[in-house]
Amino acid sequence: MLHSQNSQPTGAQSPTMWWCAPRAVTLIILGYCLFNLLYRGFASPILGTDDMSESVLVQELRAGYMMRQPPLYEWLLYSVQQVVGPSIWSFQSLKYTLVALSGVFLYGIARLAMTDRKLAAIAVFSLTLLYQIGFNLHEGVTHTVVLMAGVSGTLFFFLRVALHGRWFDVLGLGLFLGVGALAKHSFYLVPVGLLCAAVTLPYWRVRLRPVPLLLACGFALVLYLPYLVWFLERGQSLVSSSLDVMVVETQVPHWEKVLSGEFRLAKSLVGFSMPFLALFLLFFGADLWRAQRSMAAIEEPAQSNGEVARFLGRYMGVLVALTATAIVVTGATYIKERHMHPILMLLPLWCFAVAGQVGLGLARLRWFLRLIIVLAGVVVVVRLPGFFTPDELLCGSKCRQAKPFDRLAERLKAWDGTIKEATIVSLDSYTGGNLRAFIPSARHVIASFRPSSQPRAACFVVWEAKKPEVSFSAVWQETPFAQRHTLADGDILDGEMISVNWPHLWLEDGYRTSYWGVVRLRSSAAVCQ
């Protein structure tokens, strides 16, 4: 017999249980996001992984920017930058607003799946124990945070439409179906997974109402239409565009690609779940096993919460099966741990919802909560060297979040003040994106993006010089620009090699140095147009 969670009062909490009240959970989610926003913004003004290319793209608003990614992230970032400018604050504000939104929706799902406030709160806090969310998200991730909001919002409103059928929920479902579709192409698996999960469970099958679902899909299509038109105008199908990205091992037999893809899927599923899954099984593994066996023996739980938990498990299982099947059909091998958000973002919610059916000891829950807090603090500490002591021993050879692009920008402006209003052609995205953050009034060009705005009166090419002794002409020939633009005789006016020292809390200036080259071109040069 399943433990009845309603046997424990949830309305009135003891003073020591304040953290599981709905308002407190919401404030903790918002506080977590605000802390990380301020922490990253004040720690370093340098744009990190993924942010740098987006910085160049959003110089102008377009219906679409690239075939492989829908444009909602760029639309939102463009809007934010109209208010706060192209600095690190625009990226962090957008990221943590979307993370907070995802957290609130996931907490709403947890409340639908669990009557015990303690379990619902800890389940949401446990998301920080997923490496891709609790750690990697802070320095990478652009479109994925929009995807997180799209997935969590879609699932939340799908459940509410099925349970209640209110028109507000139908509009919410349509909105977040549109958000997800405009976030990443992989989102298309989500509505398919939701429908498959619902039709295979009797409780949910009878609650599917075609008219509200069709209206929600229609609303989503209206939101998606500008990008769809842009996409179709380029004469490439969505399927072929996705396959170009996902199928990378084109020179090997199909069966080898399938084996490689399935192995990478299994590896990514396990990797995404850690360290949460290992810790959860250590604390509550026996409870999860007993609860899962009990639920399997009961056709229909006495409470709808049990059915929500069952639905979450079925949804994740369906998405794993759909992904595995897609690999068999297409031979996709570009499968990474950071692609697993739509599948496994709900794992902590499912684990606590199921295990909680047999009752979890309060003492163990408190220890698990303490562990979440400690590991969140560890993440803060582990990130510190990357900002304040960026030597190779502590931060690695790249350490992009501390590379002194701000100092580079100051050196460039000191070398030639006209660069502030010039066209700047950057030979790599990290340089281009960061120079836009620190020289925002210039017109910035990178290999993958050229603004449609008018050329400027002055033009410069900037590149990071891995080997300062190598000439600009040799560097130029190795770039995609050289395949599209020829530098004519007389286009190069003059140039400079600039050395920039990295900052450090205690090491002397010059302990680590990066080099950038800059050449001034005639404004009529083809690459400057």
C-alpha positions as CSV (number, residue, x, y, z in Angstrom):
1,M,0.0,0.0,0.0
2,L,1.4,3.4,-1.0
3,H,2.2,5.9,1.7
4,S,-0.4,8.7,1.8
5,Q,1.5,12.0,1.6
6,N,-1.7,13.8,2.7
7,S,-1.3,12.2,6.1
8,Q,1.3,14.8,6.9
9,P,0.0,18.4,7.1
10,T,1.5,20.6,4.5
11,G,-0.3,23.8,5.0
12,A,1.4,24.8,8.3
13,Q,5.1,24.3,8.5
14,S,7.3,24.5,11.6
15,P,9.6,27.5,11.8
16,T,12.6,25.4,10.8
17,M,10.8,24.4,7.6
18,W,10.3,27.9,6.2
19,W,12.3,27.0,3.1
20,C,9.7,24.7,1.7
21,A,6.8,27.2,1.7
22,P,5.9,28.1,-1.9
23,R,6.8,31.8,-1.6
24,A,10.1,30.9,0.1
25,V,11.0,28.4,-2.7
26,T,10.2,31.0,-5.3
27,L,12.4,33.6,-3.5
28,I,15.2,31.0,-3.2
29,I,15.1,30.3,-6.9
30,L,15.2,34.1,-7.7
31,G,17.9,34.6,-5.1
32,Y,20.1,31.9,-6.6
33,C,19.7,33.4,-10.0
34,L,20.3,36.9,-8.8
35,F,23.5,35.9,-6.9
36,N,25.0,34.1,-9.9
37,L,24.1,37.0,-12.2
38,L,25.9,39.5,-9.9
39,Y,28.7,37.1,-9.2
40,R,29.6,36.6,-12.9
41,G,28.9,40.3,-13.9
42,F,31.2,41.7,-11.2
43,A,33.8,38.9,-11.4
44,S,34.8,39.6,-15.0
45,P,33.5,41.8,-17.9
46,I,34.8,39.3,-20.5
47,L,32.3,37.3,-22.6
48,G,32.8,33.6,-22.3
49,T,31.9,30.5,-24.3
50,D,28.9,30.9,-26.7
51,D,28.3,34.5,-25.7
52,M,31.0,36.0,-28.0
53,S,29.5,35.1,-31.4
54,E,26.0,36.1,-30.2
55,S,27.4,39.5,-29.3
56,V,28.2,40.1,-33.0
57,L,25.0,38.6,-34.4
58,V,22.7,40.9,-32.4
59,Q,24.1,44.1,-33.9
60,E,20.8,44.1,-35.8
61,L,17.4,42.4,-35.6
62,R,16.7,39.7,-38.2
63,A,14.0,37.1,-38.7
64,G,16.7,34.5,-38.6
65,Y,20.5,34.3,-38.1
66,M,21.5,30.7,-38.8
67,M,20.0,27.5,-40.2
68,R,21.1,25.3,-37.3
69,Q,19.6,27.4,-34.5
70,P,16.2,29.3,-34.3
71,P,16.5,33.0,-33.4
72,L,14.5,33.5,-30.2
73,Y,17.7,33.8,-28.1
74,E,19.0,36.5,-30.5
75,W,15.6,38.3,-30.5
76,L,15.6,38.4,-26.7
77,L,19.3,39.4,-26.4
78,Y,18.8,42.2,-29.0
79,S,15.9,43.6,-26.9
80,V,17.9,43.4,-23.7
81,Q,20.9,45.2,-25.3
82,Q,18.7,48.1,-26.4
83,V,18.3,48.8,-22.6
84,V,21.6,47.8,-21.0
85,G,24.0,47.7,-24.0
86,P,26.2,44.9,-25.3
87,S,28.2,44.3,-22.0
88,I,28.4,41.1,-20.0
89,W,25.3,42.3,-18.0
90,S,23.0,41.9,-21.0
91,F,24.0,38.2,-21.4
92,Q,23.8,37.4,-17.7
93,S,20.5,39.3,-17.2
94,L,18.9,37.3,-20.0
95,K,20.4,34.0,-18.9
96,Y,19.3,34.1,-15.3
97,T,15.9,35.5,-16.1
98,L,15.3,32.5,-18.3
99,V,16.8,30.1,-15.7
100,A,14.6,31.6,-13.0
101,L,11.5,31.2,-15.2
102,S,12.5,27.6,-15.8
103,G,12.9,27.0,-12.1
104,V,9.5,28.5,-11.3
105,F,7.8,26.3,-13.9
106,L,9.7,23.2,-12.7
107,Y,8.5,24.0,-9.1
108,G,5.0,24.2,-10.4
109,I,5.4,20.8,-12.0
110,A,6.9,19.5,-8.8
111,R,3.8,20.7,-6.8
112,L,1.6,18.9,-9.3
113,A,3.6,15.7,-8.8
114,M,4.0,15.9,-5.0
115,T,1.7,17.0,-2.2
116,D,4.6,17.2,0.3
117,R,6.1,20.7,0.1
118,K,9.4,19.5,1.4
119,L,9.9,17.0,-1.5
120,A,8.8,19.5,-4.1
121,A,11.2,22.1,-2.8
122,I,14.2,19.7,-2.5
123,A,13.4,18.3,-5.9
124,V,13.7,21.7,-7.5
125,F,16.8,22.6,-5.5
126,S,18.4,19.3,-6.7
127,L,18.5,20.6,-10.2
128,T,21.8,22.3,-9.2
129,L,23.2,18.8,-8.7
130,L,23.0,18.2,-12.4
131,Y,26.4,19.2,-13.7
132,Q,25.0,20.8,-16.9
133,I,22.7,23.0,-14.9
134,G,24.5,23.5,-11.6
135,F,28.0,24.2,-13.1
136,N,28.3,24.3,-16.9
137,L,25.4,26.6,-17.3
138,H,27.2,29.4,-15.6
139,E,29.9,29.9,-18.2
140,G,28.4,28.4,-21.4
141,V,24.8,28.1,-22.7
142,T,22.8,30.5,-24.8
143,H,20.0,28.9,-26.8
144,T,19.8,26.1,-24.2
145,V,18.4,28.5,-21.5
146,V,15.6,29.4,-23.8
147,L,15.1,25.7,-24.5
148,M,14.9,25.1,-20.7
149,A,12.2,27.7,-20.4
150,G,10.3,26.3,-23.4
151,V,10.4,22.7,-22.1
152,S,9.5,23.5,-18.5
153,G,6.7,25.9,-19.6
154,T,5.3,23.5,-22.2
155,L,5.2,20.6,-19.7
156,F,3.7,22.7,-17.0
157,F,0.8,24.1,-19.1
158,F,0.3,20.7,-20.9
159,L,-0.4,19.1,-17.5
160,R,-2.7,22.0,-16.5
161,V,-4.6,21.8,-19.8
162,A,-5.1,18.1,-19.2
163,L,-6.1,18.4,-15.6
164,H,-8.1,21.6,-15.7
165,G,-8.6,22.7,-19.3
166,R,-8.7,26.5,-18.6
167,W,-8.2,28.8,-21.6
168,F,-5.4,30.7,-19.8
169,D,-3.5,27.4,-19.7
170,V,-4.2,26.8,-23.4
171,L,-2.7,30.2,-24.2
172,G,0.3,29.4,-21.9
173,L,0.8,26.0,-23.7
174,G,0.7,27.7,-27.1
175,L,3.1,30.4,-26.0
176,F,5.7,28.0,-24.6
177,L,5.3,25.6,-27.6
178,G,6.3,28.6,-29.7
179,V,9.2,29.5,-27.3
180,G,10.5,26.0,-27.4
181,A,10.3,25.7,-31.2
182,L,12.1,29.0,-31.5
183,A,14.8,27.9,-29.0
184,K,16.3,24.8,-30.6
185,H,15.3,22.4,-33.3
186,S,15.6,19.5,-30.8
187,F,12.5,20.8,-29.1
188,Y,10.3,19.1,-31.7
189,L,10.8,15.9,-29.8
190,V,9.1,17.4,-26.7
191,P,5.5,17.7,-27.9
192,V,5.8,14.3,-29.6
193,G,7.0,12.8,-26.3
194,L,4.2,14.5,-24.4
195,L,1.5,13.1,-26.7
196,C,3.1,9.6,-26.7
197,A,3.3,9.5,-23.0
198,A,-0.3,10.7,-22.6
199,V,-1.8,8.2,-25.0
200,T,0.0,5.3,-23.4
201,L,-1.4,6.1,-19.9
202,P,-5.1,5.6,-19.4
203,Y,-5.4,8.4,-16.9
204,W,-4.0,11.0,-19.3
205,R,-5.4,9.5,-22.5
206,V,-9.0,10.3,-21.5
207,R,-8.0,13.8,-20.6
208,L,-6.6,14.7,-24.0
209,R,-8.9,17.2,-25.6
210,P,-8.2,17.9,-29.3
211,V,-9.6,21.4,-29.6
212,P,-7.5,23.0,-26.8
213,L,-4.4,21.3,-28.1
214,L,-5.0,22.3,-31.7
215,L,-5.6,25.9,-30.6
216,A,-2.4,25.9,-28.7
217,C,-0.5,24.5,-31.7
218,G,-2.1,27.2,-33.9
219,F,-0.9,29.9,-31.5
220,A,2.6,28.4,-31.5
221,L,2.6,28.4,-35.3
222,V,1.8,32.1,-35.4
223,L,4.8,32.8,-33.2
224,Y,7.0,30.5,-35.3
225,L,5.9,31.9,-38.7
226,P,8.5,34.7,-39.2
227,Y,11.4,32.3,-38.7
228,L,9.6,29.6,-40.8
229,V,9.3,32.0,-43.7
230,W,12.9,33.1,-43.4
231,F,14.0,29.4,-43.3
232,L,11.9,28.4,-46.3
233,E,13.2,31.3,-48.3
234,R,16.7,29.8,-48.1
235,G,15.5,26.6,-49.9
236,Q,16.7,24.1,-47.3
237,S,14.5,21.7,-45.4
238,L,14.6,21.6,-41.6
239,V,15.4,17.9,-41.6
240,S,18.4,18.2,-43.9
241,S,19.6,21.2,-42.0
242,S,19.4,19.2,-38.7
243,L,21.1,16.2,-40.3
244,D,24.0,18.4,-41.5
245,V,24.7,19.2,-37.8
246,M,23.9,15.8,-36.2
247,V,25.6,13.4,-38.7
248,V,29.3,14.2,-38.6
249,E,30.9,10.8,-39.3
250,T,30.0,10.7,-43.0
251,Q,32.9,8.4,-44.2
252,V,32.0,5.3,-42.1
253,P,29.4,2.6,-42.6
254,H,25.9,3.3,-41.3
255,W,26.0,0.6,-38.7
256,E,29.2,2.1,-37.2
257,K,27.5,5.5,-37.0
258,V,24.6,3.9,-35.2
259,L,26.8,2.1,-32.7
260,S,28.7,5.3,-32.1
261,G,25.6,7.4,-31.7
262,E,23.9,5.0,-29.3
263,F,27.0,4.8,-27.2
264,R,27.3,8.6,-27.1
265,L,23.6,8.8,-26.1
266,A,24.0,6.3,-23.2
267,K,27.2,8.1,-22.1
268,S,25.4,11.5,-22.3
269,L,22.4,10.3,-20.4
270,V,24.6,9.0,-17.5
271,G,26.8,12.1,-17.6
272,F,23.9,14.6,-17.5
273,S,22.4,12.8,-14.5
274,M,25.5,13.2,-12.4
275,P,26.2,13.8,-9.6
276,F,22.5,14.0,-8.7
277,L,21.6,10.4,-9.5
278,A,24.5,8.9,-7.6
279,L,23.8,11.0,-4.5
280,F,20.0,10.4,-4.7
281,L,20.5,6.6,-5.0
282,L,22.9,6.8,-2.0
283,F,20.4,8.5,0.1
284,F,17.1,7.2,-1.2
285,G,17.8,4.3,-3.6
286,A,16.0,1.7,-1.6
287,D,12.9,3.9,-1.3
288,L,12.9,4.6,-5.0
289,W,13.0,0.8,-5.7
290,R,10.2,0.0,-3.3
291,A,8.0,2.9,-4.6
292,Q,8.6,2.0,-8.2
293,R,7.6,-1.6,-7.6
294,S,4.5,-0.5,-5.7
295,M,3.4,1.9,-8.4
296,A,4.0,-0.7,-11.1
297,A,1.6,-3.0,-9.3
298,I,-1.2,-0.4,-9.1
299,E,-3.1,0.4,-12.3
300,E,-4.3,3.8,-11.1
301,P,-2.9,5.6,-7.9
302,A,-5.4,7.0,-5.5
303,Q,-4.1,10.5,-6.0
304,S,-3.5,12.5,-9.2
305,N,0.0,13.3,-7.9
306,G,1.0,9.6,-8.5
307,E,-0.3,9.9,-12.1
308,V,1.8,13.0,-12.6
309,A,4.9,11.2,-11.4
310,R,4.0,8.3,-13.6
311,F,3.6,10.7,-16.6
312,L,7.0,12.3,-16.0
313,G,8.7,8.9,-16.0
314,R,6.9,7.8,-19.1
315,Y,7.7,11.1,-20.9
316,M,11.5,10.7,-20.2
317,G,11.4,7.1,-21.3
318,V,9.6,8.0,-24.5
319,L,12.1,10.7,-25.3
320,V,15.0,8.3,-24.8
321,A,13.3,5.8,-27.1
322,L,12.6,8.4,-29.7
323,T,16.2,9.7,-29.6
324,A,17.6,6.1,-29.9
325,T,15.3,5.4,-32.8
326,A,16.3,8.6,-34.6
327,I,19.9,7.6,-34.2
328,V,19.2,4.2,-35.9
329,V,17.4,5.9,-38.8
330,T,19.7,8.8,-39.4
331,G,23.1,7.6,-38.1
332,A,23.4,10.8,-36.0
333,T,26.6,10.9,-34.0
334,Y,26.8,14.5,-32.8
335,I,25.2,13.5,-29.4
336,K,26.5,15.4,-26.4
337,E,25.7,15.6,-22.7
338,R,24.6,19.2,-23.1
339,H,21.9,18.1,-25.5
340,M,20.0,16.1,-22.8
341,H,18.0,18.9,-21.1
342,P,14.7,18.1,-22.8
343,I,15.0,14.5,-21.7
344,L,16.5,14.6,-18.2
345,M,15.8,18.0,-16.8
346,L,12.8,16.4,-15.0
347,L,14.9,13.6,-13.5
348,P,15.1,15.1,-9.9
349,L,11.3,15.7,-9.9
350,W,10.5,12.2,-11.0
351,C,12.9,10.6,-8.5
352,F,11.5,12.5,-5.5
353,A,7.9,12.2,-6.7
354,V,8.2,8.4,-7.0
355,A,10.4,7.8,-3.9
356,G,8.1,10.1,-1.9
357,Q,5.2,7.7,-2.4
358,V,6.6,5.5,0.3
359,G,7.6,8.3,2.6
360,L,11.2,9.7,3.0
361,G,12.7,10.3,6.4
362,L,12.9,14.0,7.4
363,A,16.5,13.5,8.8
364,R,17.7,12.2,5.4
365,L,16.0,15.0,3.5
366,R,17.6,17.6,5.7
367,W,21.1,16.0,5.1
368,F,20.4,16.0,1.4
369,L,19.4,19.6,1.5
370,R,22.6,20.5,3.4
371,L,24.6,18.6,0.7
372,I,22.9,20.7,-2.0
373,I,23.8,23.9,-0.2
374,V,27.4,22.7,0.3
375,L,27.9,21.7,-3.3
376,A,26.4,25.0,-4.5
377,G,29.0,26.8,-2.4
378,V,31.8,24.5,-3.8
379,V,30.8,25.6,-7.3
380,V,31.1,29.2,-6.3
381,V,34.6,28.6,-4.9
382,V,35.8,26.4,-7.8
383,R,34.9,29.2,-10.3
384,L,36.9,31.8,-8.4
385,P,40.4,31.0,-9.9
386,G,39.0,31.4,-13.4
387,F,38.3,35.1,-12.7
388,F,40.9,36.3,-10.2
389,T,43.9,33.9,-10.6
390,P,43.9,33.0,-14.3
391,D,47.3,31.3,-14.5
392,E,47.5,28.2,-16.5
393,L,47.9,25.9,-13.4
394,L,44.6,27.0,-11.9
395,C,42.6,28.1,-14.9
396,G,44.0,26.2,-17.9
397,S,45.4,27.2,-21.2
398,K,42.3,28.9,-22.6
399,C,40.6,30.5,-19.5
400,R,38.4,32.6,-21.8
401,Q,36.4,34.3,-19.1
402,A,39.5,36.1,-17.9
403,K,41.4,36.8,-21.2
404,P,42.1,40.5,-21.1
405,F,39.9,41.7,-24.1
406,D,39.1,44.8,-22.1
407,R,42.7,45.8,-22.0
408,L,43.1,44.9,-25.7
409,A,40.2,47.3,-26.5
410,E,41.9,50.1,-24.6
411,R,45.2,49.5,-26.4
412,L,43.5,49.5,-29.8
413,K,41.8,52.8,-29.0
414,A,45.1,54.3,-27.8
415,W,46.8,53.1,-31.0
416,D,44.1,54.7,-33.3
417,G,41.1,56.4,-31.8
418,T,39.2,56.2,-35.1
419,I,38.7,52.4,-34.4
420,K,35.8,53.4,-32.0
421,E,33.6,54.2,-35.1
422,A,35.3,52.0,-37.6
423,T,34.5,48.6,-39.2
424,I,36.4,46.0,-37.2
425,V,36.9,42.7,-38.9
426,S,37.9,40.0,-36.3
427,L,39.4,36.8,-37.5
428,D,38.0,34.8,-34.6
429,S,34.6,35.0,-32.8
430,Y,36.0,35.4,-29.3
431,T,37.9,38.5,-30.3
432,G,35.0,39.9,-32.3
433,G,32.4,39.3,-29.7
434,N,34.4,40.8,-26.9
435,L,35.5,43.8,-28.9
436,R,31.8,44.6,-29.5
437,A,31.3,44.6,-25.8
438,F,34.1,47.1,-25.2
439,I,33.9,49.1,-28.5
440,P,30.1,49.0,-29.0
441,S,29.8,51.9,-31.5
442,A,32.0,50.2,-34.1
443,R,30.7,48.0,-36.9
444,H,31.8,44.4,-36.2
445,V,32.4,41.7,-38.8
446,I,33.3,38.0,-38.2
447,A,33.5,35.1,-40.7
448,S,30.0,33.9,-40.0
449,F,28.3,37.3,-39.9
450,R,28.4,40.6,-41.7
451,P,26.0,43.5,-40.7
452,S,23.9,45.0,-43.4
453,S,24.7,48.5,-42.2
454,Q,26.8,50.9,-44.3
455,P,30.6,50.5,-44.2
456,R,32.5,53.0,-42.0
457,A,35.1,55.5,-43.0
458,A,37.9,53.5,-41.3
459,C,38.5,49.7,-41.3
460,F,40.7,47.4,-39.2
461,V,41.4,43.7,-39.0
462,V,42.2,42.3,-35.6
463,W,43.3,38.7,-34.8
464,E,44.7,36.8,-31.8
465,A,48.3,36.0,-32.7
466,K,49.1,32.5,-31.4
467,K,52.5,33.0,-32.9
468,P,53.4,36.7,-33.0
469,E,56.2,36.2,-35.4
470,V,53.8,34.9,-38.2
471,S,52.9,37.7,-40.7
472,F,49.3,39.0,-41.3
473,S,49.4,37.7,-44.8
474,A,50.1,34.1,-43.6
475,V,47.4,34.4,-41.0
476,W,44.9,35.8,-43.5
477,Q,45.3,32.9,-45.9
478,E,44.2,30.4,-43.2
479,T,40.9,32.1,-42.5
480,P,37.5,31.8,-44.3
481,F,37.8,35.5,-45.3
482,A,40.6,34.7,-47.7
483,Q,38.3,32.4,-49.7
484,R,35.7,35.2,-50.2
485,H,37.8,38.4,-50.2
486,T,41.0,39.2,-51.9
487,L,43.2,41.9,-50.4
488,A,44.4,44.0,-53.3
489,D,47.8,45.8,-53.5
490,G,47.6,48.9,-51.3
491,D,44.7,47.7,-49.2
492,I,47.0,47.3,-46.1
493,L,48.0,50.6,-44.8
494,D,49.9,49.8,-41.6
495,G,49.7,47.5,-38.6
496,E,50.9,46.7,-35.1
497,M,51.5,43.7,-32.8
498,I,50.0,44.4,-29.4
499,S,51.0,42.5,-26.3
500,V,48.5,42.5,-23.4
501,N,49.2,41.2,-19.9
502,W,46.7,39.2,-17.9
503,P,45.4,40.4,-14.5
504,H,46.1,38.4,-11.3
505,L,45.5,38.9,-7.6
506,W,49.1,38.5,-6.6
507,L,51.4,37.6,-9.5
508,E,53.3,40.5,-11.1
509,D,52.1,42.0,-14.3
510,G,53.5,40.1,-17.2
511,Y,53.3,36.6,-15.7
512,R,51.0,35.7,-18.7
513,T,50.7,37.6,-21.9
514,S,48.5,37.3,-25.0
515,Y,49.2,38.9,-28.4
516,W,46.9,40.4,-31.0
517,G,47.7,41.8,-34.3
518,V,45.9,44.8,-35.9
519,V,46.2,46.2,-39.4
520,R,44.6,49.3,-40.8
521,L,43.0,48.7,-44.3
522,R,41.6,51.1,-46.9
523,S,37.9,51.5,-46.2
524,S,37.3,50.5,-49.9
525,A,38.8,47.0,-49.3
526,A,36.3,44.2,-50.1
527,V,36.4,42.7,-46.7
528,C,35.4,46.1,-45.1
529,Q,32.1,46.4,-47.0
